[in-house]
């Protein structure tokens, strides 16, 4: 769905799956984070993307969604950035494996 440009739908399904409130999504930047590709603002429960091209980037959206999960009380461990990267890469890897064995 993310690759198809349906990021909001994907985030809604992920939120439902993990039992958390759906984060909102906005293209723009946040003070003190203007030079990053994306960031999650916990107070707002919002993912900010610096450019609309990231709306179709599974890695970026899944990485930021992990921050939302963590803020929601899921997996409150250390090494946040490393774990966010692992979450995104694992999700993409699993999807790729599934896609390669599924016809059509």
Backbone atoms as SQL, in Angstrom:
CREATE TABLE atoms (id INTEGER PRIMARY KEY, chain TEXT, resi INTEGER, resn TEXT, atom TEXT, x REAL, y REAL, z REAL);
INSERT INTO atoms VALUES
  (1, 'A', 1, 'UNK', 'N', 0.816, -1.202, 0.000),
  (2, 'A', 1, 'UNK', 'CA', 0.000, 0.000, 0.000),
  (3, 'A', 1, 'UNK', 'C', 0.859, 1.265, 0.000),
  (4, 'A', 2, 'UNK', 'N', 1.940, 1.223, 0.752),
  (5, 'A', 2, 'UNK', 'CA', 2.813, 2.393, 0.806),
  (6, 'A', 2, 'UNK', 'C', 3.391, 2.665, -0.576),
  (7, 'A', 3, 'UNK', 'N', 3.864, 1.621, -1.239),
  (8, 'A', 3, 'UNK', 'CA', 4.431, 1.791, -2.583),
  (9, 'A', 3, 'UNK', 'C', 3.399, 2.326, -3.572),
  (10, 'A', 4, 'UNK', 'N', 2.134, 2.044, -3.314),
  (11, 'A', 4, 'UNK', 'CA', 1.047, 2.508, -4.181),
  (12, 'A', 4, 'UNK', 'C', 0.585, 3.925, -3.828),
  (13, 'A', 5, 'UNK', 'N', 1.227, 4.550, -2.831),
  (14, 'A', 5, 'UNK', 'CA', 0.850, 5.903, -2.435),
  (15, 'A', 5, 'UNK', 'C', -0.323, 5.954, -1.472),
  (16, 'A', 6, 'UNK', 'N', -0.575, 4.873, -0.781),
  (17, 'A', 6, 'UNK', 'CA', -1.693, 4.805, 0.163),
  (18, 'A', 6, 'UNK', 'C', -1.167, 4.687, 1.591),
  (19, 'A', 7, 'UNK', 'N', -0.308, 5.618, 1.953),
  (20, 'A', 7, 'UNK', 'CA', 0.357, 5.596, 3.260),
  (21, 'A', 7, 'UNK', 'C', -0.640, 5.651, 4.414),
  (22, 'A', 8, 'UNK', 'N', -1.663, 6.486, 4.311),
  (23, 'A', 8, 'UNK', 'CA', -2.629, 6.624, 5.396),
  (24, 'A', 8, 'UNK', 'C', -3.357, 5.309, 5.656),
  (25, 'A', 9, 'UNK', 'N', -3.719, 4.613, 4.586),
  (26, 'A', 9, 'UNK', 'CA', -4.410, 3.332, 4.731),
  (27, 'A', 9, 'UNK', 'C', -3.477, 2.326, 5.403),
  (28, 'A', 10, 'UNK', 'N', -2.225, 2.303, 4.960),
  (29, 'A', 10, 'UNK', 'CA', -1.244, 1.379, 5.540),
  (30, 'A', 10, 'UNK', 'C', -1.048, 1.657, 7.028),
  (31, 'A', 11, 'UNK', 'N', -0.925, 2.935, 7.391),
  (32, 'A', 11, 'UNK', 'CA', -0.749, 3.288, 8.803),
  (33, 'A', 11, 'UNK', 'C', -1.984, 2.903, 9.620),
  (34, 'A', 12, 'UNK', 'N', -3.153, 3.039, 9.022),
  (35, 'A', 12, 'UNK', 'CA', -4.380, 2.642, 9.705),
  (36, 'A', 12, 'UNK', 'C', -4.419, 1.148, 9.973),
  (37, 'A', 13, 'UNK', 'N', -4.025, 0.357, 8.983),
  (38, 'A', 13, 'UNK', 'CA', -4.010, -1.096, 9.159),
  (39, 'A', 13, 'UNK', 'C', -2.934, -1.529, 10.155),
  (40, 'A', 14, 'UNK', 'N', -1.774, -0.910, 10.096),
  (41, 'A', 14, 'UNK', 'CA', -0.719, -1.223, 11.068),
  (42, 'A', 14, 'UNK', 'C', -1.175, -0.884, 12.488),
  (43, 'A', 15, 'UNK', 'N', -1.810, 0.259, 12.635),
  (44, 'A', 15, 'UNK', 'CA', -2.285, 0.671, 13.960),
  (45, 'A', 15, 'UNK', 'C', -3.315, -0.303, 14.500),
  (46, 'A', 16, 'UNK', 'N', -4.210, -0.721, 13.641),
  (47, 'A', 16, 'UNK', 'CA', -5.224, -1.694, 14.055),
  (48, 'A', 16, 'UNK', 'C', -4.555, -3.003, 14.458),
  (49, 'A', 17, 'UNK', 'N', -3.601, -3.451, 13.665),
  (50, 'A', 17, 'UNK', 'CA', -2.892, -4.699, 13.947),
  (51, 'A', 17, 'UNK', 'C', -2.191, -4.655, 15.306),
  (52, 'A', 18, 'UNK', 'N', -1.545, -3.533, 15.616),
  (53, 'A', 18, 'UNK', 'CA', -0.800, -3.402, 16.868),
  (54, 'A', 18, 'UNK', 'C', -1.645, -2.868, 18.027),
  (55, 'A', 19, 'UNK', 'N', -2.893, -2.537, 17.748),
  (56, 'A', 19, 'UNK', 'CA', -3.789, -2.084, 18.805),
  (57, 'A', 19, 'UNK', 'C', -3.444, -0.718, 19.371),
  (58, 'A', 20, 'UNK', 'N', -3.012, 0.199, 18.493),
  (59, 'A', 20, 'UNK', 'CA', -2.666, 1.550, 18.919),
  (60, 'A', 20, 'UNK', 'C', -3.467, 2.558, 18.102),
  (61, 'A', 21, 'UNK', 'N', -3.547, 3.752, 18.632),
  (62, 'A', 21, 'UNK', 'CA', -4.213, 4.844, 17.916),
  (63, 'A', 21, 'UNK', 'C', -3.417, 5.160, 16.644),
  (64, 'A', 22, 'UNK', 'N', -4.125, 5.461, 15.572),
  (65, 'A', 22, 'UNK', 'CA', -3.473, 5.765, 14.300),
  (66, 'A', 22, 'UNK', 'C', -2.770, 7.126, 14.362),
  (67, 'A', 23, 'UNK', 'N', -1.507, 7.188, 13.944),
  (68, 'A', 23, 'UNK', 'CA', -0.830, 8.489, 13.921),
  (69, 'A', 23, 'UNK', 'C', -1.315, 9.303, 12.723),
  (70, 'A', 24, 'UNK', 'N', -1.293, 10.613, 12.865),
  (71, 'A', 24, 'UNK', 'CA', -1.598, 11.433, 11.702),
  (72, 'A', 24, 'UNK', 'C', -0.319, 11.593, 10.888),
  (73, 'A', 25, 'UNK', 'N', -0.462, 12.055, 9.681),
  (74, 'A', 25, 'UNK', 'CA', 0.651, 12.153, 8.750),
  (75, 'A', 25, 'UNK', 'C', 0.638, 13.542, 8.126),
  (76, 'A', 26, 'UNK', 'N', 1.796, 14.176, 8.090),
  (77, 'A', 26, 'UNK', 'CA', 1.867, 15.518, 7.529),
  (78, 'A', 26, 'UNK', 'C', 3.194, 15.701, 6.798),
  (79, 'A', 27, 'UNK', 'N', 3.124, 16.365, 5.651),
  (80, 'A', 27, 'UNK', 'CA', 4.339, 16.733, 4.930),
  (81, 'A', 27, 'UNK', 'C', 4.737, 18.117, 5.425),
  (82, 'A', 28, 'UNK', 'N', 5.966, 18.221, 5.907),
  (83, 'A', 28, 'UNK', 'CA', 6.475, 19.466, 6.465),
  (84, 'A', 28, 'UNK', 'C', 7.602, 19.160, 7.430),
  (85, 'A', 29, 'UNK', 'N', 8.125, 20.187, 8.049),
  (86, 'A', 29, 'UNK', 'CA', 9.222, 19.992, 8.989),
  (87, 'A', 29, 'UNK', 'C', 8.845, 20.534, 10.363),
  (88, 'A', 30, 'UNK', 'N', 9.665, 20.172, 11.331),
  (89, 'A', 30, 'UNK', 'CA', 9.444, 20.555, 12.721),
  (90, 'A', 30, 'UNK', 'C', 10.689, 21.278, 13.205),
  (91, 'A', 31, 'UNK', 'N', 10.517, 22.319, 14.003),
  (92, 'A', 31, 'UNK', 'CA', 11.664, 23.014, 14.575),
  (93, 'A', 31, 'UNK', 'C', 12.618, 22.026, 15.211),
  (94, 'A', 32, 'UNK', 'N', 13.879, 22.284, 15.111),
  (95, 'A', 32, 'UNK', 'CA', 14.968, 21.449, 15.625),
  (96, 'A', 32, 'UNK', 'C', 15.133, 20.141, 14.872),
  (97, 'A', 33, 'UNK', 'N', 14.286, 19.893, 13.874),
  (98, 'A', 33, 'UNK', 'CA', 14.400, 18.658, 13.080),
  (99, 'A', 33, 'UNK', 'C', 14.257, 18.961, 11.591),
  (100, 'A', 34, 'UNK', 'N', 14.657, 20.129, 11.191),
  (101, 'A', 34, 'UNK', 'CA', 14.462, 20.549, 9.802),
  (102, 'A', 34, 'UNK', 'C', 15.347, 19.809, 8.808),
  (103, 'A', 35, 'UNK', 'N', 16.437, 19.232, 9.266),
  (104, 'A', 35, 'UNK', 'CA', 17.372, 18.583, 8.348),
  (105, 'A', 35, 'UNK', 'C', 17.178, 17.072, 8.242),
  (106, 'A', 36, 'UNK', 'N', 16.171, 16.533, 8.898),
  (107, 'A', 36, 'UNK', 'CA', 15.933, 15.091, 8.836),
  (108, 'A', 36, 'UNK', 'C', 14.901, 14.769, 7.759),
  (109, 'A', 37, 'UNK', 'N', 14.921, 13.541, 7.300),
  (110, 'A', 37, 'UNK', 'CA', 13.977, 13.076, 6.288),
  (111, 'A', 37, 'UNK', 'C', 12.562, 13.049, 6.850),
  (112, 'A', 38, 'UNK', 'N', 12.458, 12.562, 8.091),
  (113, 'A', 38, 'UNK', 'CA', 11.153, 12.442, 8.733),
  (114, 'A', 38, 'UNK', 'C', 11.346, 12.396, 10.241),
  (115, 'A', 39, 'UNK', 'N', 10.269, 12.666, 10.971),
  (116, 'A', 39, 'UNK', 'CA', 10.336, 12.521, 12.427),
  (117, 'A', 39, 'UNK', 'C', 8.930, 12.289, 12.964),
  (118, 'A', 40, 'UNK', 'N', 8.896, 11.719, 14.165),
  (119, 'A', 40, 'UNK', 'CA', 7.633, 11.462, 14.850),
  (120, 'A', 40, 'UNK', 'C', 7.564, 12.393, 16.047),
  (121, 'A', 41, 'UNK', 'N', 6.456, 13.112, 16.191),
  (122, 'A', 41, 'UNK', 'CA', 6.260, 14.010, 17.326),
  (123, 'A', 41, 'UNK', 'C', 5.234, 13.365, 18.249),
  (124, 'A', 42, 'UNK', 'N', 5.736, 12.889, 19.382),
  (125, 'A', 42, 'UNK', 'CA', 4.904, 12.117, 20.301),
  (126, 'A', 42, 'UNK', 'C', 3.715, 12.913, 20.829),
  (127, 'A', 43, 'UNK', 'N', 3.935, 14.172, 21.197),
  (128, 'A', 43, 'UNK', 'CA', 2.834, 15.001, 21.735),
  (129, 'A', 43, 'UNK', 'C', 1.666, 15.100, 20.764),
  (130, 'A', 44, 'UNK', 'N', 1.983, 15.167, 19.494),
  (131, 'A', 44, 'UNK', 'CA', 0.955, 15.322, 18.461),
  (132, 'A', 44, 'UNK', 'C', 0.472, 13.986, 17.897),
  (133, 'A', 45, 'UNK', 'N', 1.204, 12.915, 18.214),
  (134, 'A', 45, 'UNK', 'CA', 0.932, 11.599, 17.620),
  (135, 'A', 45, 'UNK', 'C', 0.905, 11.731, 16.094),
  (136, 'A', 46, 'UNK', 'N', 1.973, 12.370, 15.586),
  (137, 'A', 46, 'UNK', 'CA', 2.033, 12.695, 14.157),
  (138, 'A', 46, 'UNK', 'C', 3.402, 12.370, 13.574),
  (139, 'A', 47, 'UNK', 'N', 3.378, 11.818, 12.366),
  (140, 'A', 47, 'UNK', 'CA', 4.592, 11.585, 11.589),
  (141, 'A', 47, 'UNK', 'C', 4.726, 12.734, 10.598),
  (142, 'A', 48, 'UNK', 'N', 5.873, 13.397, 10.646),
  (143, 'A', 48, 'UNK', 'CA', 6.186, 14.468, 9.700),
  (144, 'A', 48, 'UNK', 'C', 7.166, 13.950, 8.667),
  (145, 'A', 49, 'UNK', 'N', 6.888, 14.202, 7.401),
  (146, 'A', 49, 'UNK', 'CA', 7.789, 13.862, 6.307),
  (147, 'A', 49, 'UNK', 'C', 8.276, 15.158, 5.680),
  (148, 'A', 50, 'UNK', 'N', 9.571, 15.286, 5.482),
  (149, 'A', 50, 'UNK', 'CA', 10.114, 16.542, 4.964),
  (150, 'A', 50, 'UNK', 'C', 9.734, 16.792, 3.510),
  (151, 'A', 51, 'UNK', 'N', 9.345, 15.737, 2.798),
  (152, 'A', 51, 'UNK', 'CA', 9.028, 15.862, 1.380),
  (153, 'A', 51, 'UNK', 'C', 7.948, 14.831, 1.033),
  (154, 'A', 52, 'UNK', 'N', 7.062, 15.172, 0.148),
  (155, 'A', 52, 'UNK', 'CA', 5.971, 14.255, -0.203),
  (156, 'A', 52, 'UNK', 'C', 6.466, 12.982, -0.880),
  (157, 'A', 53, 'UNK', 'N', 7.659, 12.995, -1.421),
  (158, 'A', 53, 'UNK', 'CA', 8.183, 11.779, -2.055),
  (159, 'A', 53, 'UNK', 'C', 8.349, 10.648, -1.044),
  (160, 'A', 54, 'UNK', 'N', 8.465, 10.954, 0.239),
  (161, 'A', 54, 'UNK', 'CA', 8.624, 9.933, 1.266),
  (162, 'A', 54, 'UNK', 'C', 7.308, 9.233, 1.612),
  (163, 'A', 55, 'UNK', 'N', 6.204, 9.716, 1.063),
  (164, 'A', 55, 'UNK', 'CA', 4.920, 9.050, 1.280),
  (165, 'A', 55, 'UNK', 'C', 4.891, 7.652, 0.674),
  (166, 'A', 56, 'UNK', 'N', 5.792, 7.379, -0.267),
  (167, 'A', 56, 'UNK', 'CA', 5.861, 6.066, -0.901),
  (168, 'A', 56, 'UNK', 'C', 7.127, 5.304, -0.493),
  (169, 'A', 57, 'UNK', 'N', 7.750, 5.708, 0.595),
  (170, 'A', 57, 'UNK', 'CA', 8.962, 5.048, 1.084),
  (171, 'A', 57, 'UNK', 'C', 8.632, 4.140, 2.275),
  (172, 'A', 58, 'UNK', 'N', 8.563, 2.835, 2.039),
  (173, 'A', 58, 'UNK', 'CA', 8.251, 1.930, 3.147),
  (174, 'A', 58, 'UNK', 'C', 9.224, 2.064, 4.315),
  (175, 'A', 59, 'UNK', 'N', 10.525, 2.178, 4.036),
  (176, 'A', 59, 'UNK', 'CA', 11.494, 2.251, 5.124),
  (177, 'A', 59, 'UNK', 'C', 11.235, 3.469, 6.007),
  (178, 'A', 60, 'UNK', 'N', 11.051, 4.628, 5.398),
  (179, 'A', 60, 'UNK', 'CA', 10.850, 5.864, 6.173),
  (180, 'A', 60, 'UNK', 'C', 9.571, 5.776, 7.000),
  (181, 'A', 61, 'UNK', 'N', 8.479, 5.384, 6.379),
  (182, 'A', 61, 'UNK', 'CA', 7.201, 5.330, 7.104),
  (183, 'A', 61, 'UNK', 'C', 7.199, 4.266, 8.197),
  (184, 'A', 62, 'UNK', 'N', 7.758, 3.110, 7.918),
  (185, 'A', 62, 'UNK', 'CA', 7.794, 2.061, 8.940),
  (186, 'A', 62, 'UNK', 'C', 8.733, 2.431, 10.086),
  (187, 'A', 63, 'UNK', 'N', 9.831, 3.088, 9.771),
  (188, 'A', 63, 'UNK', 'CA', 10.761, 3.556, 10.806),
  (189, 'A', 63, 'UNK', 'C', 10.031, 4.521, 11.749),
  (190, 'A', 64, 'UNK', 'N', 9.339, 5.479, 11.183),
  (191, 'A', 64, 'UNK', 'CA', 8.617, 6.455, 12.009),
  (192, 'A', 64, 'UNK', 'C', 7.437, 5.814, 12.727),
  (193, 'A', 65, 'UNK', 'N', 6.785, 4.844, 12.096),
  (194, 'A', 65, 'UNK', 'CA', 5.685, 4.148, 12.759),
  (195, 'A', 65, 'UNK', 'C', 6.206, 3.407, 13.992),
  (196, 'A', 66, 'UNK', 'N', 7.420, 2.874, 13.914),
  (197, 'A', 66, 'UNK', 'CA', 7.998, 2.217, 15.085),
  (198, 'A', 66, 'UNK', 'C', 8.099, 3.204, 16.246),
  (199, 'A', 67, 'UNK', 'N', 8.498, 4.441, 15.961),
  (200, 'A', 67, 'UNK', 'CA', 8.566, 5.446, 17.025),
  (201, 'A', 67, 'UNK', 'C', 7.180, 5.662, 17.633),
  (202, 'A', 68, 'UNK', 'N', 6.151, 5.626, 16.801),
  (203, 'A', 68, 'UNK', 'CA', 4.772, 5.753, 17.286),
  (204, 'A', 68, 'UNK', 'C', 4.422, 4.561, 18.186),
  (205, 'A', 69, 'UNK', 'N', 4.788, 3.357, 17.761),
  (206, 'A', 69, 'UNK', 'CA', 4.535, 2.170, 18.581),
  (207, 'A', 69, 'UNK', 'C', 5.214, 2.295, 19.935),
  (208, 'A', 70, 'UNK', 'N', 6.453, 2.697, 19.911),
  (209, 'A', 70, 'UNK', 'CA', 7.226, 2.817, 21.148),
  (210, 'A', 70, 'UNK', 'C', 6.594, 3.858, 22.074),
  (211, 'A', 71, 'UNK', 'N', 6.178, 4.973, 21.512),
  (212, 'A', 71, 'UNK', 'CA', 5.535, 6.021, 22.309),
  (213, 'A', 71, 'UNK', 'C', 4.193, 5.551, 22.866),
  (214, 'A', 72, 'UNK', 'N', 3.583, 4.590, 22.182),
  (215, 'A', 72, 'UNK', 'CA', 2.301, 4.040, 22.626),
  (216, 'A', 72, 'UNK', 'C', 2.466, 2.933, 23.660),
  (217, 'A', 73, 'UNK', 'N', 3.714, 2.670, 24.045),
  (218, 'A', 73, 'UNK', 'CA', 3.963, 1.669, 25.074),
  (219, 'A', 73, 'UNK', 'C', 4.381, 0.315, 24.553),
  (220, 'A', 74, 'UNK', 'N', 4.479, 0.153, 23.246),
  (221, 'A', 74, 'UNK', 'CA', 4.903, -1.107, 22.651),
  (222, 'A', 74, 'UNK', 'C', 6.427, -1.065, 22.484),
  (223, 'A', 75, 'UNK', 'N', 7.128, -2.051, 23.039),
  (224, 'A', 75, 'UNK', 'CA', 8.583, -2.186, 22.895),
  (225, 'A', 75, 'UNK', 'C', 9.349, -0.953, 23.366),
  (226, 'A', 76, 'UNK', 'N', 9.224, -0.640, 24.652),
  (227, 'A', 76, 'UNK', 'CA', 9.920, 0.522, 25.223),
  (228, 'A', 76, 'UNK', 'C', 11.338, 0.168, 25.657),
  (229, 'A', 77, 'UNK', 'N', 12.117, -0.389, 24.755),
  (230, 'A', 77, 'UNK', 'CA', 13.502, -0.727, 25.048),
  (231, 'A', 77, 'UNK', 'C', 14.446, 0.374, 24.602),
  (232, 'A', 78, 'UNK', 'N', 15.719, 0.190, 24.897),
  (233, 'A', 78, 'UNK', 'CA', 16.741, 1.146, 24.464),
  (234, 'A', 78, 'UNK', 'C', 17.062, 0.930, 22.996),
  (235, 'A', 79, 'UNK', 'N', 18.050, 1.658, 22.521),
  (236, 'A', 79, 'UNK', 'CA', 18.507, 1.583, 21.134),
  (237, 'A', 79, 'UNK', 'C', 17.359, 1.875, 20.168),
  (238, 'A', 80, 'UNK', 'N', 16.698, 2.967, 20.389),
  (239, 'A', 80, 'UNK', 'CA', 15.485, 3.297, 19.644),
  (240, 'A', 80, 'UNK', 'C', 15.713, 3.354, 18.142),
  (241, 'A', 81, 'UNK', 'N', 16.721, 4.080, 17.686),
  (242, 'A', 81, 'UNK', 'CA', 16.937, 4.218, 16.249),
  (243, 'A', 81, 'UNK', 'C', 17.301, 2.877, 15.620),
  (244, 'A', 82, 'UNK', 'N', 18.140, 2.118, 16.282),
  (245, 'A', 82, 'UNK', 'CA', 18.524, 0.804, 15.769),
  (246, 'A', 82, 'UNK', 'C', 17.303, -0.101, 15.667),
  (247, 'A', 83, 'UNK', 'N', 16.467, -0.107, 16.698),
  (248, 'A', 83, 'UNK', 'CA', 15.276, -0.945, 16.682),
  (249, 'A', 83, 'UNK', 'C', 14.263, -0.471, 15.638),
  (250, 'A', 84, 'UNK', 'N', 14.166, 0.829, 15.435),
  (251, 'A', 84, 'UNK', 'CA', 13.264, 1.351, 14.404),
  (252, 'A', 84, 'UNK', 'C', 13.727, 0.899, 13.023),
  (253, 'A', 85, 'UNK', 'N', 15.039, 0.953, 12.794),
  (254, 'A', 85, 'UNK', 'CA', 15.587, 0.475, 11.522),
  (255, 'A', 85, 'UNK', 'C', 15.317, -1.021, 11.353),
  (256, 'A', 86, 'UNK', 'N', 15.543, -1.800, 12.414),
  (257, 'A', 86, 'UNK', 'CA', 15.319, -3.247, 12.356),
  (258, 'A', 86, 'UNK', 'C', 13.855, -3.565, 12.077),
  (259, 'A', 87, 'UNK', 'N', 12.944, -2.818, 12.696),
  (260, 'A', 87, 'UNK', 'CA', 11.513, -3.012, 12.470),
  (261, 'A', 87, 'UNK', 'C', 11.186, -2.788, 10.994),
  (262, 'A', 88, 'UNK', 'N', 11.666, -1.679, 10.436),
  (263, 'A', 88, 'UNK', 'CA', 11.375, -1.342, 9.041),
  (264, 'A', 88, 'UNK', 'C', 11.975, -2.374, 8.087),
  (265, 'A', 89, 'UNK', 'N', 13.241, -2.717, 8.283),
  (266, 'A', 89, 'UNK', 'CA', 13.907, -3.681, 7.406),
  (267, 'A', 89, 'UNK', 'C', 13.236, -5.054, 7.506),
  (268, 'A', 90, 'UNK', 'N', 12.904, -5.491, 8.714),
  (269, 'A', 90, 'UNK', 'CA', 12.241, -6.780, 8.888),
  (270, 'A', 90, 'UNK', 'C', 10.886, -6.828, 8.213),
  (271, 'A', 91, 'UNK', 'N', 10.132, -5.760, 8.328),
  (272, 'A', 91, 'UNK', 'CA', 8.814, -5.693, 7.710),
  (273, 'A', 91, 'UNK', 'C', 8.943, -5.768, 6.189),
  (274, 'A', 92, 'UNK', 'N', 9.884, -5.009, 5.639),
  (275, 'A', 92, 'UNK', 'CA', 10.102, -5.006, 4.191),
  (276, 'A', 92, 'UNK', 'C', 10.590, -6.377, 3.728),
  (277, 'A', 93, 'UNK', 'N', 11.511, -6.995, 4.475),
  (278, 'A', 93, 'UNK', 'CA', 12.036, -8.318, 4.125),
  (279, 'A', 93, 'UNK', 'C', 10.904, -9.347, 4.114),
  (280, 'A', 94, 'UNK', 'N', 10.062, -9.329, 5.155),
  (281, 'A', 94, 'UNK', 'CA', 8.951, -10.278, 5.222),
  (282, 'A', 94, 'UNK', 'C', 7.981, -10.079, 4.068),
  (283, 'A', 95, 'UNK', 'N', 7.718, -8.825, 3.728),
  (284, 'A', 95, 'UNK', 'CA', 6.825, -8.534, 2.618),
  (285, 'A', 95, 'UNK', 'C', 7.425, -9.040, 1.311),
  (286, 'A', 96, 'UNK', 'N', 8.719, -8.803, 1.114),
  (287, 'A', 96, 'UNK', 'CA', 9.392, -9.248, -0.109),
  (288, 'A', 96, 'UNK', 'C', 9.357, -10.770, -0.236),
  (289, 'A', 97, 'UNK', 'N', 9.564, -11.472, 0.877),
  (290, 'A', 97, 'UNK', 'CA', 9.519, -12.942, 0.870),
  (291, 'A', 97, 'UNK', 'C', 8.122, -13.419, 0.524),
  (292, 'A', 98, 'UNK', 'N', 7.121, -12.796, 1.121),
  (293, 'A', 98, 'UNK', 'CA', 5.741, -13.167, 0.867),
  (294, 'A', 98, 'UNK', 'C', 5.375, -12.907, -0.596),
  (295, 'A', 99, 'UNK', 'N', 5.803, -11.747, -1.106),
  (296, 'A', 99, 'UNK', 'CA', 5.492, -11.339, -2.468),
  (297, 'A', 99, 'UNK', 'C', 6.117, -12.310, -3.490),
  (298, 'A', 100, 'UNK', 'N', 7.311, -12.824, -3.175),
  (299, 'A', 100, 'UNK', 'CA', 7.997, -13.709, -4.124),
  (300, 'A', 100, 'UNK', 'C', 7.346, -15.087, -4.210),
  (301, 'A', 101, 'UNK', 'N', 6.586, -15.497, -3.210),
  (302, 'A', 101, 'UNK', 'CA', 5.923, -16.814, -3.252),
  (303, 'A', 101, 'UNK', 'C', 4.440, -16.721, -3.565),
  (304, 'A', 102, 'UNK', 'N', 3.914, -15.507, -3.644),
  (305, 'A', 102, 'UNK', 'CA', 2.489, -15.317, -3.920),
  (306, 'A', 102, 'UNK', 'C', 2.302, -15.037, -5.412),
  (307, 'A', 103, 'UNK', 'N', 1.482, -15.826, -6.097),
  (308, 'A', 103, 'UNK', 'CA', 1.266, -15.592, -7.526),
  (309, 'A', 103, 'UNK', 'C', 0.540, -14.274, -7.775),
  (310, 'A', 104, 'UNK', 'N', 0.907, -13.623, -8.878),
  (311, 'A', 104, 'UNK', 'CA', 0.210, -12.426, -9.341),
  (312, 'A', 104, 'UNK', 'C', 0.643, -11.237, -8.643);
